[in-house]
Amino acid sequence: MTDYILGISCFYHDSAAALLGDGEIITAVQEERFSRRKHDPRFPINAVRYCLESQKIDLRNIKSIVYYEKPLLTFERLLETYLAVAPRGGRSFIAAMQVWLNEKLFLKSELKKKFTLLQKELVPEQEIKIPKLLFSEHHLSHASSAFYPSPFKESVILCMDGVGEWATTSAWIGKGNKIKPLWEISFPHSIGLLYSSFTYYCGFKVNSGEYKLMGLAPYGEPKYVQKIKDHLIDIKDDGTFRLDTSFFKYHRGFRMTSQKFHKLFGEKPRGTKSQLTQFHMDLAKSIQVVTEEIVLKLAKSLRSETGIKNICLSGGVALNCVANGKLLKEKIFDDIWIQPASGDAGSALGAAYIGWHDYFKKPREVNSNDSMKGTYLGCNFSNKVIIDYLRDIKAPFTTLEDSKLFKKLAQMLDEGKVIGWFNGSMEFGPRALGGRSIIGDPRNKEMQSVMNLKIKYRESFRPFAPSVLEEDVASQFEITHKSPYMLLVAPLKKTLCKKMKENEKELFGIEKLKIQRSSLPAITHVDYSARVQTVSQETNPRYYKLISAFKERTGCPTIVNTSFNVRGEPIVCTPQDAYRCFMRTEMDILVLENQILIKSEQPFEEVDEKWKQEFELD
């Protein structure tokens, strides 16, 4: 009989559920994929239901449910913080207390109520018995999600995010089936909140726009690094730090930055519809450089302090793939592994692991690759289900066996077509990795602008990532390390880069987009870098065979890969989601497993302009 542990995260952002069976990851899914509400913070009722129904079980089969943090410690931090700054922050204190008194303070009772209602729905005639409910700590959940599925028997673990209960940055040692703490930096001193403050100041949404700020950074110059270090943050030699909180309001108000912050940089925060200027690009570059300095210094001190040769990363800051690439390049550690769902969604998985290894003291089996199964841990749909759906809506399609399908798609990519690729199980985490992807030809110099403006409905400066055959990565990029989760940035191979003309060197800001920098222009960022995903036959054989077919036709082992969604929406989950997105954008082709749909053959081929306007660009 299988012992199941269910981990959940919710009530802040990126709610999720994860199911372990005898210590093995069975499934892990984010609530947003079902609710279609991006970064959905609500109780993950749909995600939990999917975890159970995918295994044909209910809560009676669950050994324990583990929540990803300890709410009372968070409540303690809120009270102490507001008391420290009183009478400032009164309005935000009242607003926060209303939420806590209504929803969060008695969270254990609220969770039991939610699970009781779910169990009544699943087995209405059975006596209700809720499994034992356990609580992990926020950063311990992050550390657990990073170490336990990693390929290491022993590792240093570095967790960096906005804030958990108190911790904002923490270090741990993982060995076997145990994790022990080394040290932590406490709120309000937070590298994650510092980065988010610049996200807010540059006009992007906190907790979702940080990757935009990272993508904007290569257009700028690090003009404000010294100003940041002189006024905002004191960085010690070992990488630990303290912020001057008088420049911020995240600890006492509704905004991230104070008037003192705005006066320091000479401008008010950018409005979301206002134009991005060189000033914002320089700020993005500057905070990126400061973040990288902290990450590298922390890593060096951890290697020196522990002598351990491997490092695992988790927490929202671990999604900063530029900093990760710098860490890899510096060779501070022999090997590095990053949890692909490093944000709060991944903490649901970490919480489940805490239940299995820490509470129930179960042994750990180490997989030499890792235990994440390529992150393909979500919903999948058979050809029969897809065909029934397409016939029901009277959508014209053709079914092709794999060998013919891949050959056909390689031809279409070569012809400049943009393809929605719906394949196998949905990915867990923020990255599309060949399960729910939009793909294109990286050699096409128009592909980046076409995908950004006509498919994704997003800012033109945003770069696209390459998916490359694992064995060919070193021929395309200055990296030999596997990067299956698109969490490492690396420069393109110099042999693929094009020398800039003198007049091109003088361009600034978004004007840099006009330059074709390599023979793979669609995935080459303005600093000649790319966020690399290596694709192996073991983890995603169909995606691997598709790229192989493209290589056989063109000699290029790389394709463009971006997430199957538009700006403001979660990645698609179901065939219905995929078809809706396909019909409302200017994608040319949709592939649902072995079914291929051509836009010009569909009954309604015009882009829905009203829907498009909902995602109007900045």
C-alpha positions as CSV (number, residue, x, y, z in Angstrom):
1,M,0.0,0.0,0.0
2,T,1.4,3.4,-1.0
3,D,2.0,6.1,1.6
4,Y,1.0,9.5,0.2
5,I,2.0,12.9,1.5
6,L,0.2,16.0,0.2
7,G,2.0,19.4,0.3
8,I,0.2,22.7,-0.3
9,S,1.1,26.4,-0.6
10,C,-1.5,29.2,-0.7
11,F,-2.9,32.5,0.6
12,Y,0.0,34.6,-0.6
13,H,0.8,34.0,-4.3
14,D,1.3,31.0,-6.7
15,S,-0.8,28.5,-4.8
16,A,0.0,24.8,-5.6
17,A,-0.3,21.2,-4.5
18,A,2.2,18.4,-4.7
19,L,1.8,14.7,-4.1
20,L,4.5,12.2,-3.0
21,G,3.9,8.5,-3.1
22,D,6.4,6.5,-1.0
23,G,8.8,9.5,-1.3
24,E,8.6,9.8,-5.1
25,I,7.1,12.8,-6.8
26,I,3.8,11.7,-8.3
27,T,2.3,15.0,-9.4
28,A,2.7,18.8,-8.7
29,V,0.4,21.5,-10.2
30,Q,-0.3,25.2,-9.7
31,E,-3.8,26.4,-9.0
32,E,-3.5,29.2,-11.7
33,R,-3.5,26.6,-14.5
34,F,-7.0,25.5,-13.6
35,S,-8.5,28.7,-12.4
36,R,-7.0,30.7,-15.3
37,R,-6.1,33.5,-12.7
38,K,-2.4,34.2,-12.9
39,H,-0.5,33.8,-9.7
40,D,-3.7,32.6,-8.0
41,P,-3.2,32.8,-4.2
42,R,-6.4,31.1,-3.2
43,F,-6.7,27.6,-1.6
44,P,-5.6,25.2,-4.4
45,I,-8.9,23.3,-4.5
46,N,-8.5,22.4,-8.2
47,A,-4.8,21.4,-7.8
48,V,-5.5,19.2,-4.8
49,R,-8.5,17.6,-6.6
50,Y,-6.3,16.8,-9.6
51,C,-3.5,15.3,-7.4
52,L,-6.0,13.0,-5.8
53,E,-8.0,12.1,-8.9
54,S,-4.9,11.4,-11.0
55,Q,-4.2,8.5,-8.6
56,K,-7.8,7.6,-8.1
57,I,-7.5,8.3,-4.3
58,D,-9.2,10.6,-1.8
59,L,-8.1,12.1,1.5
60,R,-8.5,8.7,3.3
61,N,-5.4,7.5,1.4
62,I,-3.3,10.5,2.5
63,K,-0.9,9.9,5.4
64,S,-0.4,13.6,6.1
65,I,-1.1,17.1,4.6
66,V,1.8,19.6,5.1
67,Y,1.4,23.3,4.8
68,Y,4.4,25.3,3.5
69,E,4.8,27.8,6.3
70,K,3.9,28.6,9.9
71,P,1.2,31.4,9.8
72,L,1.5,32.4,13.5
73,L,5.2,33.2,13.0
74,T,4.3,35.4,10.1
75,F,1.6,37.1,12.2
76,E,4.2,37.7,14.9
77,R,6.5,39.4,12.3
78,L,3.7,41.6,11.1
79,L,2.8,42.8,14.6
80,E,6.4,43.5,15.6
81,T,7.1,45.3,12.3
82,Y,4.1,47.6,12.6
83,L,4.7,48.3,16.2
84,A,8.3,49.2,15.4
85,V,7.2,51.9,12.8
86,A,4.0,53.1,14.5
87,P,2.2,55.4,14.0
88,R,3.3,55.2,10.4
89,G,1.7,52.4,8.4
90,G,-1.7,52.6,10.1
91,R,-3.8,52.1,7.0
92,S,-1.9,49.1,5.8
93,F,-1.9,47.7,9.3
94,I,-5.7,47.9,9.4
95,A,-6.0,46.3,6.0
96,A,-3.6,43.5,6.9
97,M,-5.3,42.8,10.2
98,Q,-8.7,42.5,8.4
99,V,-7.3,39.8,6.2
100,W,-5.6,38.0,9.0
101,L,-8.5,38.0,11.4
102,N,-10.9,36.8,8.7
103,E,-8.7,34.3,6.9
104,K,-5.2,33.6,8.1
105,L,-5.0,33.7,11.9
106,F,-7.1,30.6,12.3
107,L,-5.6,28.9,9.3
108,K,-5.6,25.4,10.7
109,S,-9.3,25.5,11.2
110,E,-9.8,27.0,7.8
111,L,-7.7,24.4,6.1
112,K,-9.7,21.6,7.8
113,K,-12.9,23.2,6.7
114,K,-11.7,23.3,3.1
115,F,-10.5,19.7,3.1
116,T,-13.7,18.5,4.7
117,L,-15.8,20.1,1.9
118,L,-13.5,18.5,-0.7
119,Q,-13.8,15.1,0.9
120,K,-17.6,15.4,1.0
121,E,-17.5,16.1,-2.7
122,L,-15.2,13.2,-3.5
123,V,-16.9,10.5,-1.3
124,P,-20.3,12.0,-0.3
125,E,-21.5,9.0,1.6
126,Q,-18.4,8.2,3.6
127,E,-17.5,9.4,7.1
128,I,-15.2,12.4,6.9
129,K,-11.7,12.0,8.4
130,I,-9.1,14.6,7.6
131,P,-5.4,13.4,7.6
132,K,-2.9,14.8,10.1
133,L,-2.2,18.5,9.3
134,L,1.5,19.6,9.7
135,F,3.2,22.9,9.2
136,S,6.7,23.5,7.9
137,E,8.6,26.8,7.9
138,H,8.7,28.9,4.8
139,H,12.5,28.8,4.1
140,L,12.7,25.1,5.3
141,S,10.1,24.3,2.6
142,H,12.3,26.2,0.0
143,A,15.4,24.3,1.2
144,S,13.6,21.0,1.1
145,S,12.3,21.6,-2.4
146,A,15.9,22.3,-3.5
147,F,17.8,19.5,-1.8
148,Y,15.6,16.5,-1.6
149,P,15.0,16.2,-5.4
150,S,18.5,17.2,-6.3
151,P,21.1,14.7,-7.6
152,F,23.4,15.4,-4.5
153,K,23.9,13.2,-1.4
154,E,25.3,16.3,0.3
155,S,25.0,19.9,-0.5
156,V,24.9,23.5,0.7
157,I,21.5,25.0,0.2
158,L,21.0,28.8,-0.4
159,C,17.5,30.2,-0.2
160,M,16.7,33.8,-1.2
161,D,13.3,35.4,-1.6
162,G,11.2,38.3,-0.4
163,V,10.3,37.0,3.1
164,G,9.0,33.9,4.8
165,E,7.9,34.1,8.4
166,W,11.1,36.1,9.3
167,A,13.8,34.8,7.1
168,T,14.6,36.5,3.7
169,T,17.9,34.7,3.0
170,S,19.0,31.5,4.6
171,A,21.7,28.8,4.3
172,W,21.5,25.1,5.1
173,I,23.3,21.9,4.8
174,G,21.5,18.9,3.3
175,K,22.9,15.4,3.9
176,G,21.1,12.2,3.2
177,N,17.5,12.6,4.5
178,K,18.3,15.6,6.8
179,I,18.6,19.3,6.4
180,K,20.1,21.5,9.1
181,P,20.2,25.3,9.3
182,L,23.4,27.3,9.1
183,W,22.3,31.0,9.4
184,E,19.6,33.4,8.1
185,I,19.1,37.1,7.4
186,S,15.8,38.4,8.8
187,F,13.2,40.8,7.6
188,P,13.2,43.7,6.7
189,H,16.6,43.1,5.2
190,S,15.9,41.3,2.0
191,I,17.6,41.0,-1.4
192,G,14.3,39.8,-2.9
193,L,12.4,42.8,-1.7
194,L,15.2,45.1,-2.8
195,Y,14.9,43.7,-6.3
196,S,11.1,43.9,-6.1
197,S,11.4,47.6,-5.1
198,F,13.2,48.3,-8.4
199,T,10.6,46.2,-10.2
200,Y,7.9,48.4,-8.7
201,Y,9.9,51.6,-9.4
202,C,10.4,50.7,-13.0
203,G,6.6,50.1,-13.5
204,F,6.3,46.3,-13.4
205,K,4.2,44.3,-11.1
206,V,5.8,43.0,-7.9
207,N,6.0,39.2,-7.6
208,S,5.5,38.7,-11.3
209,G,7.4,41.4,-13.1
210,E,10.9,40.7,-11.7
211,Y,11.8,38.6,-14.8
212,K,10.9,41.6,-17.0
213,L,13.4,43.8,-15.0
214,M,16.0,41.1,-15.5
215,G,15.3,41.0,-19.3
216,L,15.5,44.8,-19.4
217,A,18.9,45.0,-17.7
218,P,21.1,44.2,-20.8
219,Y,19.8,47.4,-22.5
220,G,21.2,49.5,-19.7
221,E,24.5,50.5,-18.1
222,P,25.3,50.0,-14.4
223,K,25.3,53.7,-13.7
224,Y,23.6,53.5,-10.3
225,V,25.5,50.6,-8.7
226,Q,27.5,52.8,-6.4
227,K,24.5,54.9,-5.5
228,I,22.6,51.7,-4.5
229,K,25.5,50.5,-2.4
230,D,26.2,53.9,-0.8
231,H,22.6,54.5,0.2
232,L,20.3,51.5,0.0
233,I,22.3,48.4,1.0
234,D,25.5,47.7,3.0
235,I,27.1,44.5,1.5
236,K,29.7,42.8,3.7
237,D,32.6,40.8,2.3
238,D,30.9,37.5,3.1
239,G,27.7,38.6,1.1
240,T,25.5,39.3,4.1
241,F,23.8,42.7,4.0
242,R,21.6,45.3,5.7
243,L,19.2,47.7,4.0
244,D,18.5,51.3,5.0
245,T,14.8,50.8,5.5
246,S,14.1,54.6,5.4
247,F,14.2,54.3,1.6
248,F,11.4,51.7,1.5
249,K,7.7,51.3,2.4
250,Y,7.1,47.5,2.0
251,H,7.4,47.0,5.8
252,R,4.9,49.8,6.6
253,G,2.7,50.7,3.7
254,F,1.1,49.7,0.4
255,R,4.0,50.7,-1.8
256,M,7.5,49.3,-2.1
257,T,9.5,52.6,-2.2
258,S,9.4,55.8,-0.1
259,Q,9.7,59.5,-1.2
260,K,13.3,59.3,0.0
261,F,13.9,56.6,-2.6
262,H,12.3,58.7,-5.3
263,K,14.3,61.7,-4.4
264,L,17.5,59.7,-4.4
265,F,17.0,58.7,-8.1
266,G,15.3,61.9,-9.1
267,E,12.0,60.6,-10.5
268,K,8.7,59.2,-9.3
269,P,7.9,55.5,-10.0
270,R,7.1,54.8,-13.6
271,G,3.4,54.2,-14.4
272,T,2.6,50.9,-16.1
273,K,1.5,52.6,-19.3
274,S,4.4,55.1,-19.4
275,Q,7.3,54.8,-21.7
276,L,10.4,52.9,-20.7
277,T,13.5,55.1,-20.9
278,Q,17.2,54.7,-20.7
279,F,16.9,55.7,-17.0
280,H,14.8,52.6,-16.3
281,M,17.2,50.4,-18.3
282,D,20.2,51.7,-16.4
283,L,18.4,51.1,-13.1
284,A,17.6,47.5,-14.1
285,K,21.2,46.9,-15.0
286,S,22.4,48.4,-11.8
287,I,20.2,46.3,-9.4
288,Q,21.1,43.2,-11.5
289,V,24.8,43.8,-10.9
290,V,24.2,44.4,-7.2
291,T,22.2,41.1,-7.0
292,E,24.9,39.2,-8.7
293,E,27.5,40.5,-6.4
294,I,25.5,39.4,-3.3
295,V,24.9,35.9,-4.8
296,L,28.5,35.4,-5.7
297,K,29.8,36.6,-2.3
298,L,27.4,34.4,-0.4
299,A,28.4,31.4,-2.5
300,K,32.1,32.0,-1.9
301,S,31.6,32.3,1.9
302,L,29.5,29.2,2.0
303,R,32.1,27.2,0.1
304,S,34.8,28.5,2.4
305,E,32.8,27.9,5.5
306,T,31.6,24.4,4.8
307,G,34.0,22.9,2.3
308,I,31.0,21.2,0.6
309,K,31.4,21.0,-3.2
310,N,27.8,21.2,-4.3
311,I,25.1,23.9,-4.0
312,C,21.3,23.9,-4.4
313,L,19.3,27.1,-4.9
314,S,15.7,27.9,-4.2
315,G,13.4,30.9,-3.4
316,G,12.3,33.5,-5.9
317,V,15.7,35.0,-6.4
318,A,16.9,31.6,-7.6
319,L,14.8,32.3,-10.8
320,N,17.3,35.0,-11.6
321,C,19.0,32.9,-14.3
322,V,21.5,35.6,-15.2
323,A,22.9,35.5,-11.6
324,N,22.8,31.7,-11.8
325,G,24.8,31.7,-15.0
326,K,27.4,33.9,-13.3
327,L,27.6,31.6,-10.3
328,L,28.1,28.6,-12.7
329,K,30.8,30.5,-14.6
330,E,32.7,31.4,-11.5
331,K,33.1,27.7,-10.6
332,I,32.8,28.4,-6.9
333,F,31.1,25.0,-6.5
334,D,31.8,21.8,-8.4
335,D,28.1,21.5,-9.3
336,I,24.9,23.5,-9.0
337,W,21.3,22.5,-9.0
338,I,18.3,24.9,-8.9
339,Q,14.7,24.0,-8.1
340,P,12.8,24.8,-11.3
341,A,9.7,25.8,-9.3
342,S,11.8,28.0,-6.9
343,G,8.9,30.3,-5.9
344,D,6.1,29.6,-3.5
345,A,4.5,27.0,-5.8
346,G,7.6,24.8,-5.4
347,S,7.3,25.2,-1.6
348,A,4.3,22.8,-1.8
349,L,6.7,20.2,-3.0
350,G,9.2,21.1,-0.3
351,A,6.5,20.9,2.4
352,A,5.6,17.3,1.2
353,Y,9.2,16.3,1.4
354,I,9.4,17.7,5.0
355,G,6.6,15.5,6.0
356,W,8.2,12.4,4.4
357,H,11.8,12.9,5.5
358,D,11.7,15.1,8.6
359,Y,8.4,14.1,10.3
360,F,8.1,10.5,9.3
361,K,12.0,10.0,9.1
362,K,11.8,8.1,5.8
363,P,15.1,7.4,3.9
364,R,16.0,9.2,0.8
365,E,16.9,7.7,-2.6
366,V,19.1,10.0,-4.7
367,N,18.6,10.1,-8.5
368,S,21.9,10.9,-10.3
369,N,20.0,13.2,-12.8
370,D,17.5,14.5,-10.3
371,S,14.0,13.5,-9.1
372,M,11.9,16.2,-10.8
373,K,11.1,14.1,-13.9
374,G,11.8,17.1,-16.1
375,T,9.0,19.0,-14.2
376,Y,6.5,17.2,-16.4
377,L,4.3,16.6,-13.3
378,G,0.9,18.0,-14.4
379,C,-2.1,17.1,-16.5
380,N,-1.9,15.2,-19.7
381,F,-4.5,14.3,-22.3
382,S,-4.8,11.3,-24.6
383,N,-5.2,11.5,-28.4
384,K,-8.8,10.2,-27.9
385,V,-9.8,12.9,-25.5
386,I,-8.3,15.5,-27.9
387,I,-10.0,14.1,-31.0
388,D,-13.4,13.9,-29.2
389,Y,-13.0,17.6,-28.2
390,L,-12.0,18.8,-31.7
391,R,-14.8,16.8,-33.3
392,D,-17.3,18.3,-30.8
393,I,-16.3,21.9,-31.8
394,K,-16.1,21.0,-35.5
395,A,-12.4,22.1,-35.7
396,P,-10.7,20.8,-38.9
397,F,-7.5,18.8,-38.0
398,T,-5.2,16.1,-39.3
399,T,-3.8,13.2,-37.3
400,L,-0.2,12.2,-38.1
401,E,2.0,9.5,-36.5
402,D,5.1,10.9,-34.8
403,S,7.6,10.4,-37.6
404,K,5.4,12.2,-40.2
405,L,4.4,14.8,-37.7
406,F,7.9,15.8,-36.7
407,K,9.0,16.0,-40.3
408,K,6.0,18.2,-41.2
409,L,6.6,20.5,-38.2
410,A,10.3,20.8,-39.1
411,Q,9.3,22.0,-42.5
412,M,6.8,24.5,-41.1
413,L,9.3,25.9,-38.7
414,D,11.8,26.3,-41.6
415,E,9.1,28.2,-43.5
416,G,8.8,30.7,-40.6
417,K,5.6,29.4,-39.0
418,V,4.8,29.9,-35.4
419,I,3.5,26.8,-33.7
420,G,1.6,26.1,-30.5
421,W,3.0,22.8,-29.1
422,F,0.8,20.9,-26.6
423,N,2.6,17.7,-25.6
424,G,2.4,15.2,-22.7
425,S,2.3,16.3,-19.1
426,M,2.1,20.0,-18.1
427,E,5.2,21.5,-16.6
428,F,5.4,22.5,-12.9
429,G,6.9,26.0,-12.3
430,P,7.0,29.2,-14.3
431,R,8.9,27.8,-17.4
432,A,7.5,26.1,-20.4
433,L,9.9,23.3,-21.2
434,G,8.3,21.6,-24.3
435,G,5.1,20.5,-22.7
436,R,3.1,23.7,-23.2
437,S,5.3,25.8,-25.5
438,I,5.1,28.2,-28.5
439,I,8.0,27.4,-30.8
440,G,9.7,29.0,-33.8
441,D,12.8,29.2,-36.0
442,P,15.7,31.0,-34.1
443,R,17.4,31.8,-37.4
444,N,14.5,34.0,-38.5
445,K,15.4,37.7,-37.8
446,E,11.7,38.7,-37.6
447,M,10.7,35.9,-35.1
448,Q,11.3,37.8,-31.9
449,S,9.1,40.8,-32.9
450,V,6.4,38.6,-34.4
451,M,6.2,36.5,-31.3
452,N,6.2,39.4,-28.9
453,L,3.7,41.6,-30.7
454,K,1.4,39.2,-32.6
455,I,1.5,36.1,-30.4
456,K,2.3,37.0,-26.8
457,Y,1.0,40.6,-26.9
458,R,3.9,41.7,-24.7
459,E,6.8,44.2,-24.5
460,S,9.0,44.2,-27.6
461,F,12.2,44.1,-25.5
462,R,11.5,40.7,-24.0
463,P,13.9,38.0,-25.1
464,F,13.1,34.5,-26.1
465,A,14.8,31.3,-24.9
466,P,16.3,28.5,-27.0
467,S,15.6,24.8,-26.6
468,V,18.7,23.0,-27.8
469,L,19.6,19.3,-28.0
470,E,21.6,18.4,-24.9
471,E,24.5,16.9,-26.9
472,D,24.7,20.1,-29.1
473,V,24.7,22.7,-26.4
474,A,28.4,23.3,-26.5
475,S,28.4,24.0,-30.2
476,Q,25.8,26.7,-29.8
477,F,26.6,28.3,-26.4
478,E,29.5,28.9,-24.0
479,I,28.3,26.3,-21.6
480,T,28.8,22.6,-21.1
481,H,26.5,22.2,-18.0
482,K,23.1,20.6,-18.5
483,S,20.3,23.2,-18.2
484,P,17.1,21.3,-18.5
485,Y,15.0,23.9,-16.6
486,M,16.0,27.0,-18.5
487,L,17.6,28.5,-15.3
488,L,21.0,29.4,-16.6
489,V,22.0,32.2,-18.9
490,A,25.1,31.7,-21.1
491,P,26.7,33.6,-24.0
492,L,26.3,32.4,-27.6
493,K,29.3,30.7,-29.2
494,K,31.5,33.4,-30.8
495,T,31.4,31.5,-34.1
496,L,27.7,32.2,-34.3
497,C,28.0,35.9,-33.4
498,K,28.2,38.7,-35.9
499,K,30.6,41.6,-35.5
500,M,28.8,45.0,-34.9
501,K,29.3,47.9,-37.3
502,E,30.6,51.2,-36.0
503,N,27.2,52.9,-36.3
504,E,25.5,50.0,-34.5
505,K,27.8,50.4,-31.5
506,E,26.4,53.9,-30.9
507,L,22.8,52.7,-30.5
508,F,21.2,52.9,-27.1
509,G,18.2,51.3,-25.3
510,I,15.5,49.6,-27.4
511,E,17.3,50.8,-30.6
512,K,19.7,47.9,-29.9
513,L,16.9,45.5,-30.9
514,K,17.5,46.5,-34.6
515,I,20.9,44.8,-34.7
516,Q,21.1,41.2,-35.9
517,R,23.8,39.9,-33.5
518,S,24.1,36.3,-34.4
519,S,23.0,33.6,-36.9
520,L,20.3,32.8,-34.2
521,P,18.8,36.3,-33.9
522,A,15.5,35.3,-32.4
523,I,17.1,34.0,-29.2
524,T,20.1,36.3,-28.9
525,H,19.7,39.0,-26.3
526,V,21.4,42.4,-26.8
527,D,24.3,41.3,-24.6
528,Y,24.8,38.1,-26.8
529,S,23.4,35.9,-24.2
530,A,20.5,33.4,-24.0
531,R,18.5,31.6,-21.3
532,V,19.3,28.0,-22.3
533,Q,17.2,24.9,-22.1
534,T,18.9,21.6,-22.9
535,V,16.6,18.9,-24.1
536,S,17.3,15.2,-23.5
537,Q,15.6,12.1,-25.0
538,E,15.1,10.7,-21.5
539,T,12.9,13.5,-20.0
540,N,10.9,14.6,-23.1
541,P,11.4,12.2,-26.0
542,R,8.8,13.8,-28.4
543,Y,10.2,17.3,-27.9
544,Y,13.7,15.9,-28.5
545,K,12.6,14.2,-31.7
546,L,10.9,17.3,-33.0
547,I,14.1,19.4,-32.5
548,S,16.1,16.5,-34.0
549,A,13.9,16.6,-37.1
550,F,14.5,20.4,-37.4
551,K,18.2,19.8,-37.1
552,E,18.1,17.1,-39.8
553,R,16.3,19.5,-42.1
554,T,18.3,22.7,-41.4
555,G,21.5,21.7,-39.6
556,C,20.3,23.8,-36.6
557,P,19.8,21.9,-33.3
558,T,18.0,24.8,-31.6
559,I,14.5,26.2,-31.7
560,V,12.7,29.2,-30.1
561,N,10.7,28.2,-27.0
562,T,8.3,30.4,-25.1
563,S,5.4,29.6,-22.8
564,F,2.1,28.8,-24.4
565,N,0.1,31.8,-23.2
566,V,-0.4,35.5,-23.8
567,R,0.6,38.3,-21.5
568,G,-1.5,38.3,-18.3
569,E,-2.7,34.7,-18.6
570,P,-1.3,31.5,-17.1
571,I,0.3,28.9,-19.3
572,V,-2.4,26.7,-21.0
573,C,-3.5,23.6,-19.2
574,T,-6.1,21.8,-21.3
575,P,-6.7,21.3,-25.1
576,Q,-9.6,23.8,-24.7
577,D,-7.2,26.5,-23.3
578,A,-4.7,25.8,-26.1
579,Y,-7.3,26.1,-28.9
580,R,-8.7,29.3,-27.4
581,C,-5.2,30.9,-27.2
582,F,-4.4,29.6,-30.8
583,M,-7.6,31.2,-32.2
584,R,-7.2,34.5,-30.4
585,T,-3.6,35.1,-31.5
586,E,-1.7,35.1,-34.8
587,M,-0.2,31.6,-34.3
588,D,-0.1,29.7,-37.6
589,I,-0.2,26.1,-36.4
590,L,-1.5,24.2,-33.3
591,V,-0.3,20.8,-32.4
592,L,-2.3,18.8,-29.8
593,E,-0.4,15.6,-29.3
594,N,-0.7,14.0,-32.8
595,Q,-3.4,16.4,-34.1
596,I,-2.2,19.3,-36.3
597,L,-4.5,22.3,-36.9
598,I,-3.8,24.9,-39.5
599,K,-5.1,28.4,-38.7
600,S,-6.3,29.2,-42.2
601,E,-8.5,26.0,-42.2
602,Q,-10.3,26.9,-38.9
603,P,-13.9,28.2,-39.1
604,F,-12.9,31.5,-37.4
605,E,-9.4,32.6,-38.4
606,E,-9.5,36.3,-37.5
607,V,-7.8,37.4,-34.3
608,D,-10.3,38.5,-31.6
609,E,-9.4,42.2,-31.4
610,K,-11.5,42.8,-28.3
611,W,-9.7,40.0,-26.5
612,K,-6.4,41.3,-27.8
613,Q,-7.0,44.7,-26.3
614,E,-7.3,43.2,-22.9
615,F,-3.5,42.5,-23.1
616,E,-2.6,45.9,-24.7
617,L,1.1,46.5,-24.5
618,D,2.8,49.1,-22.3
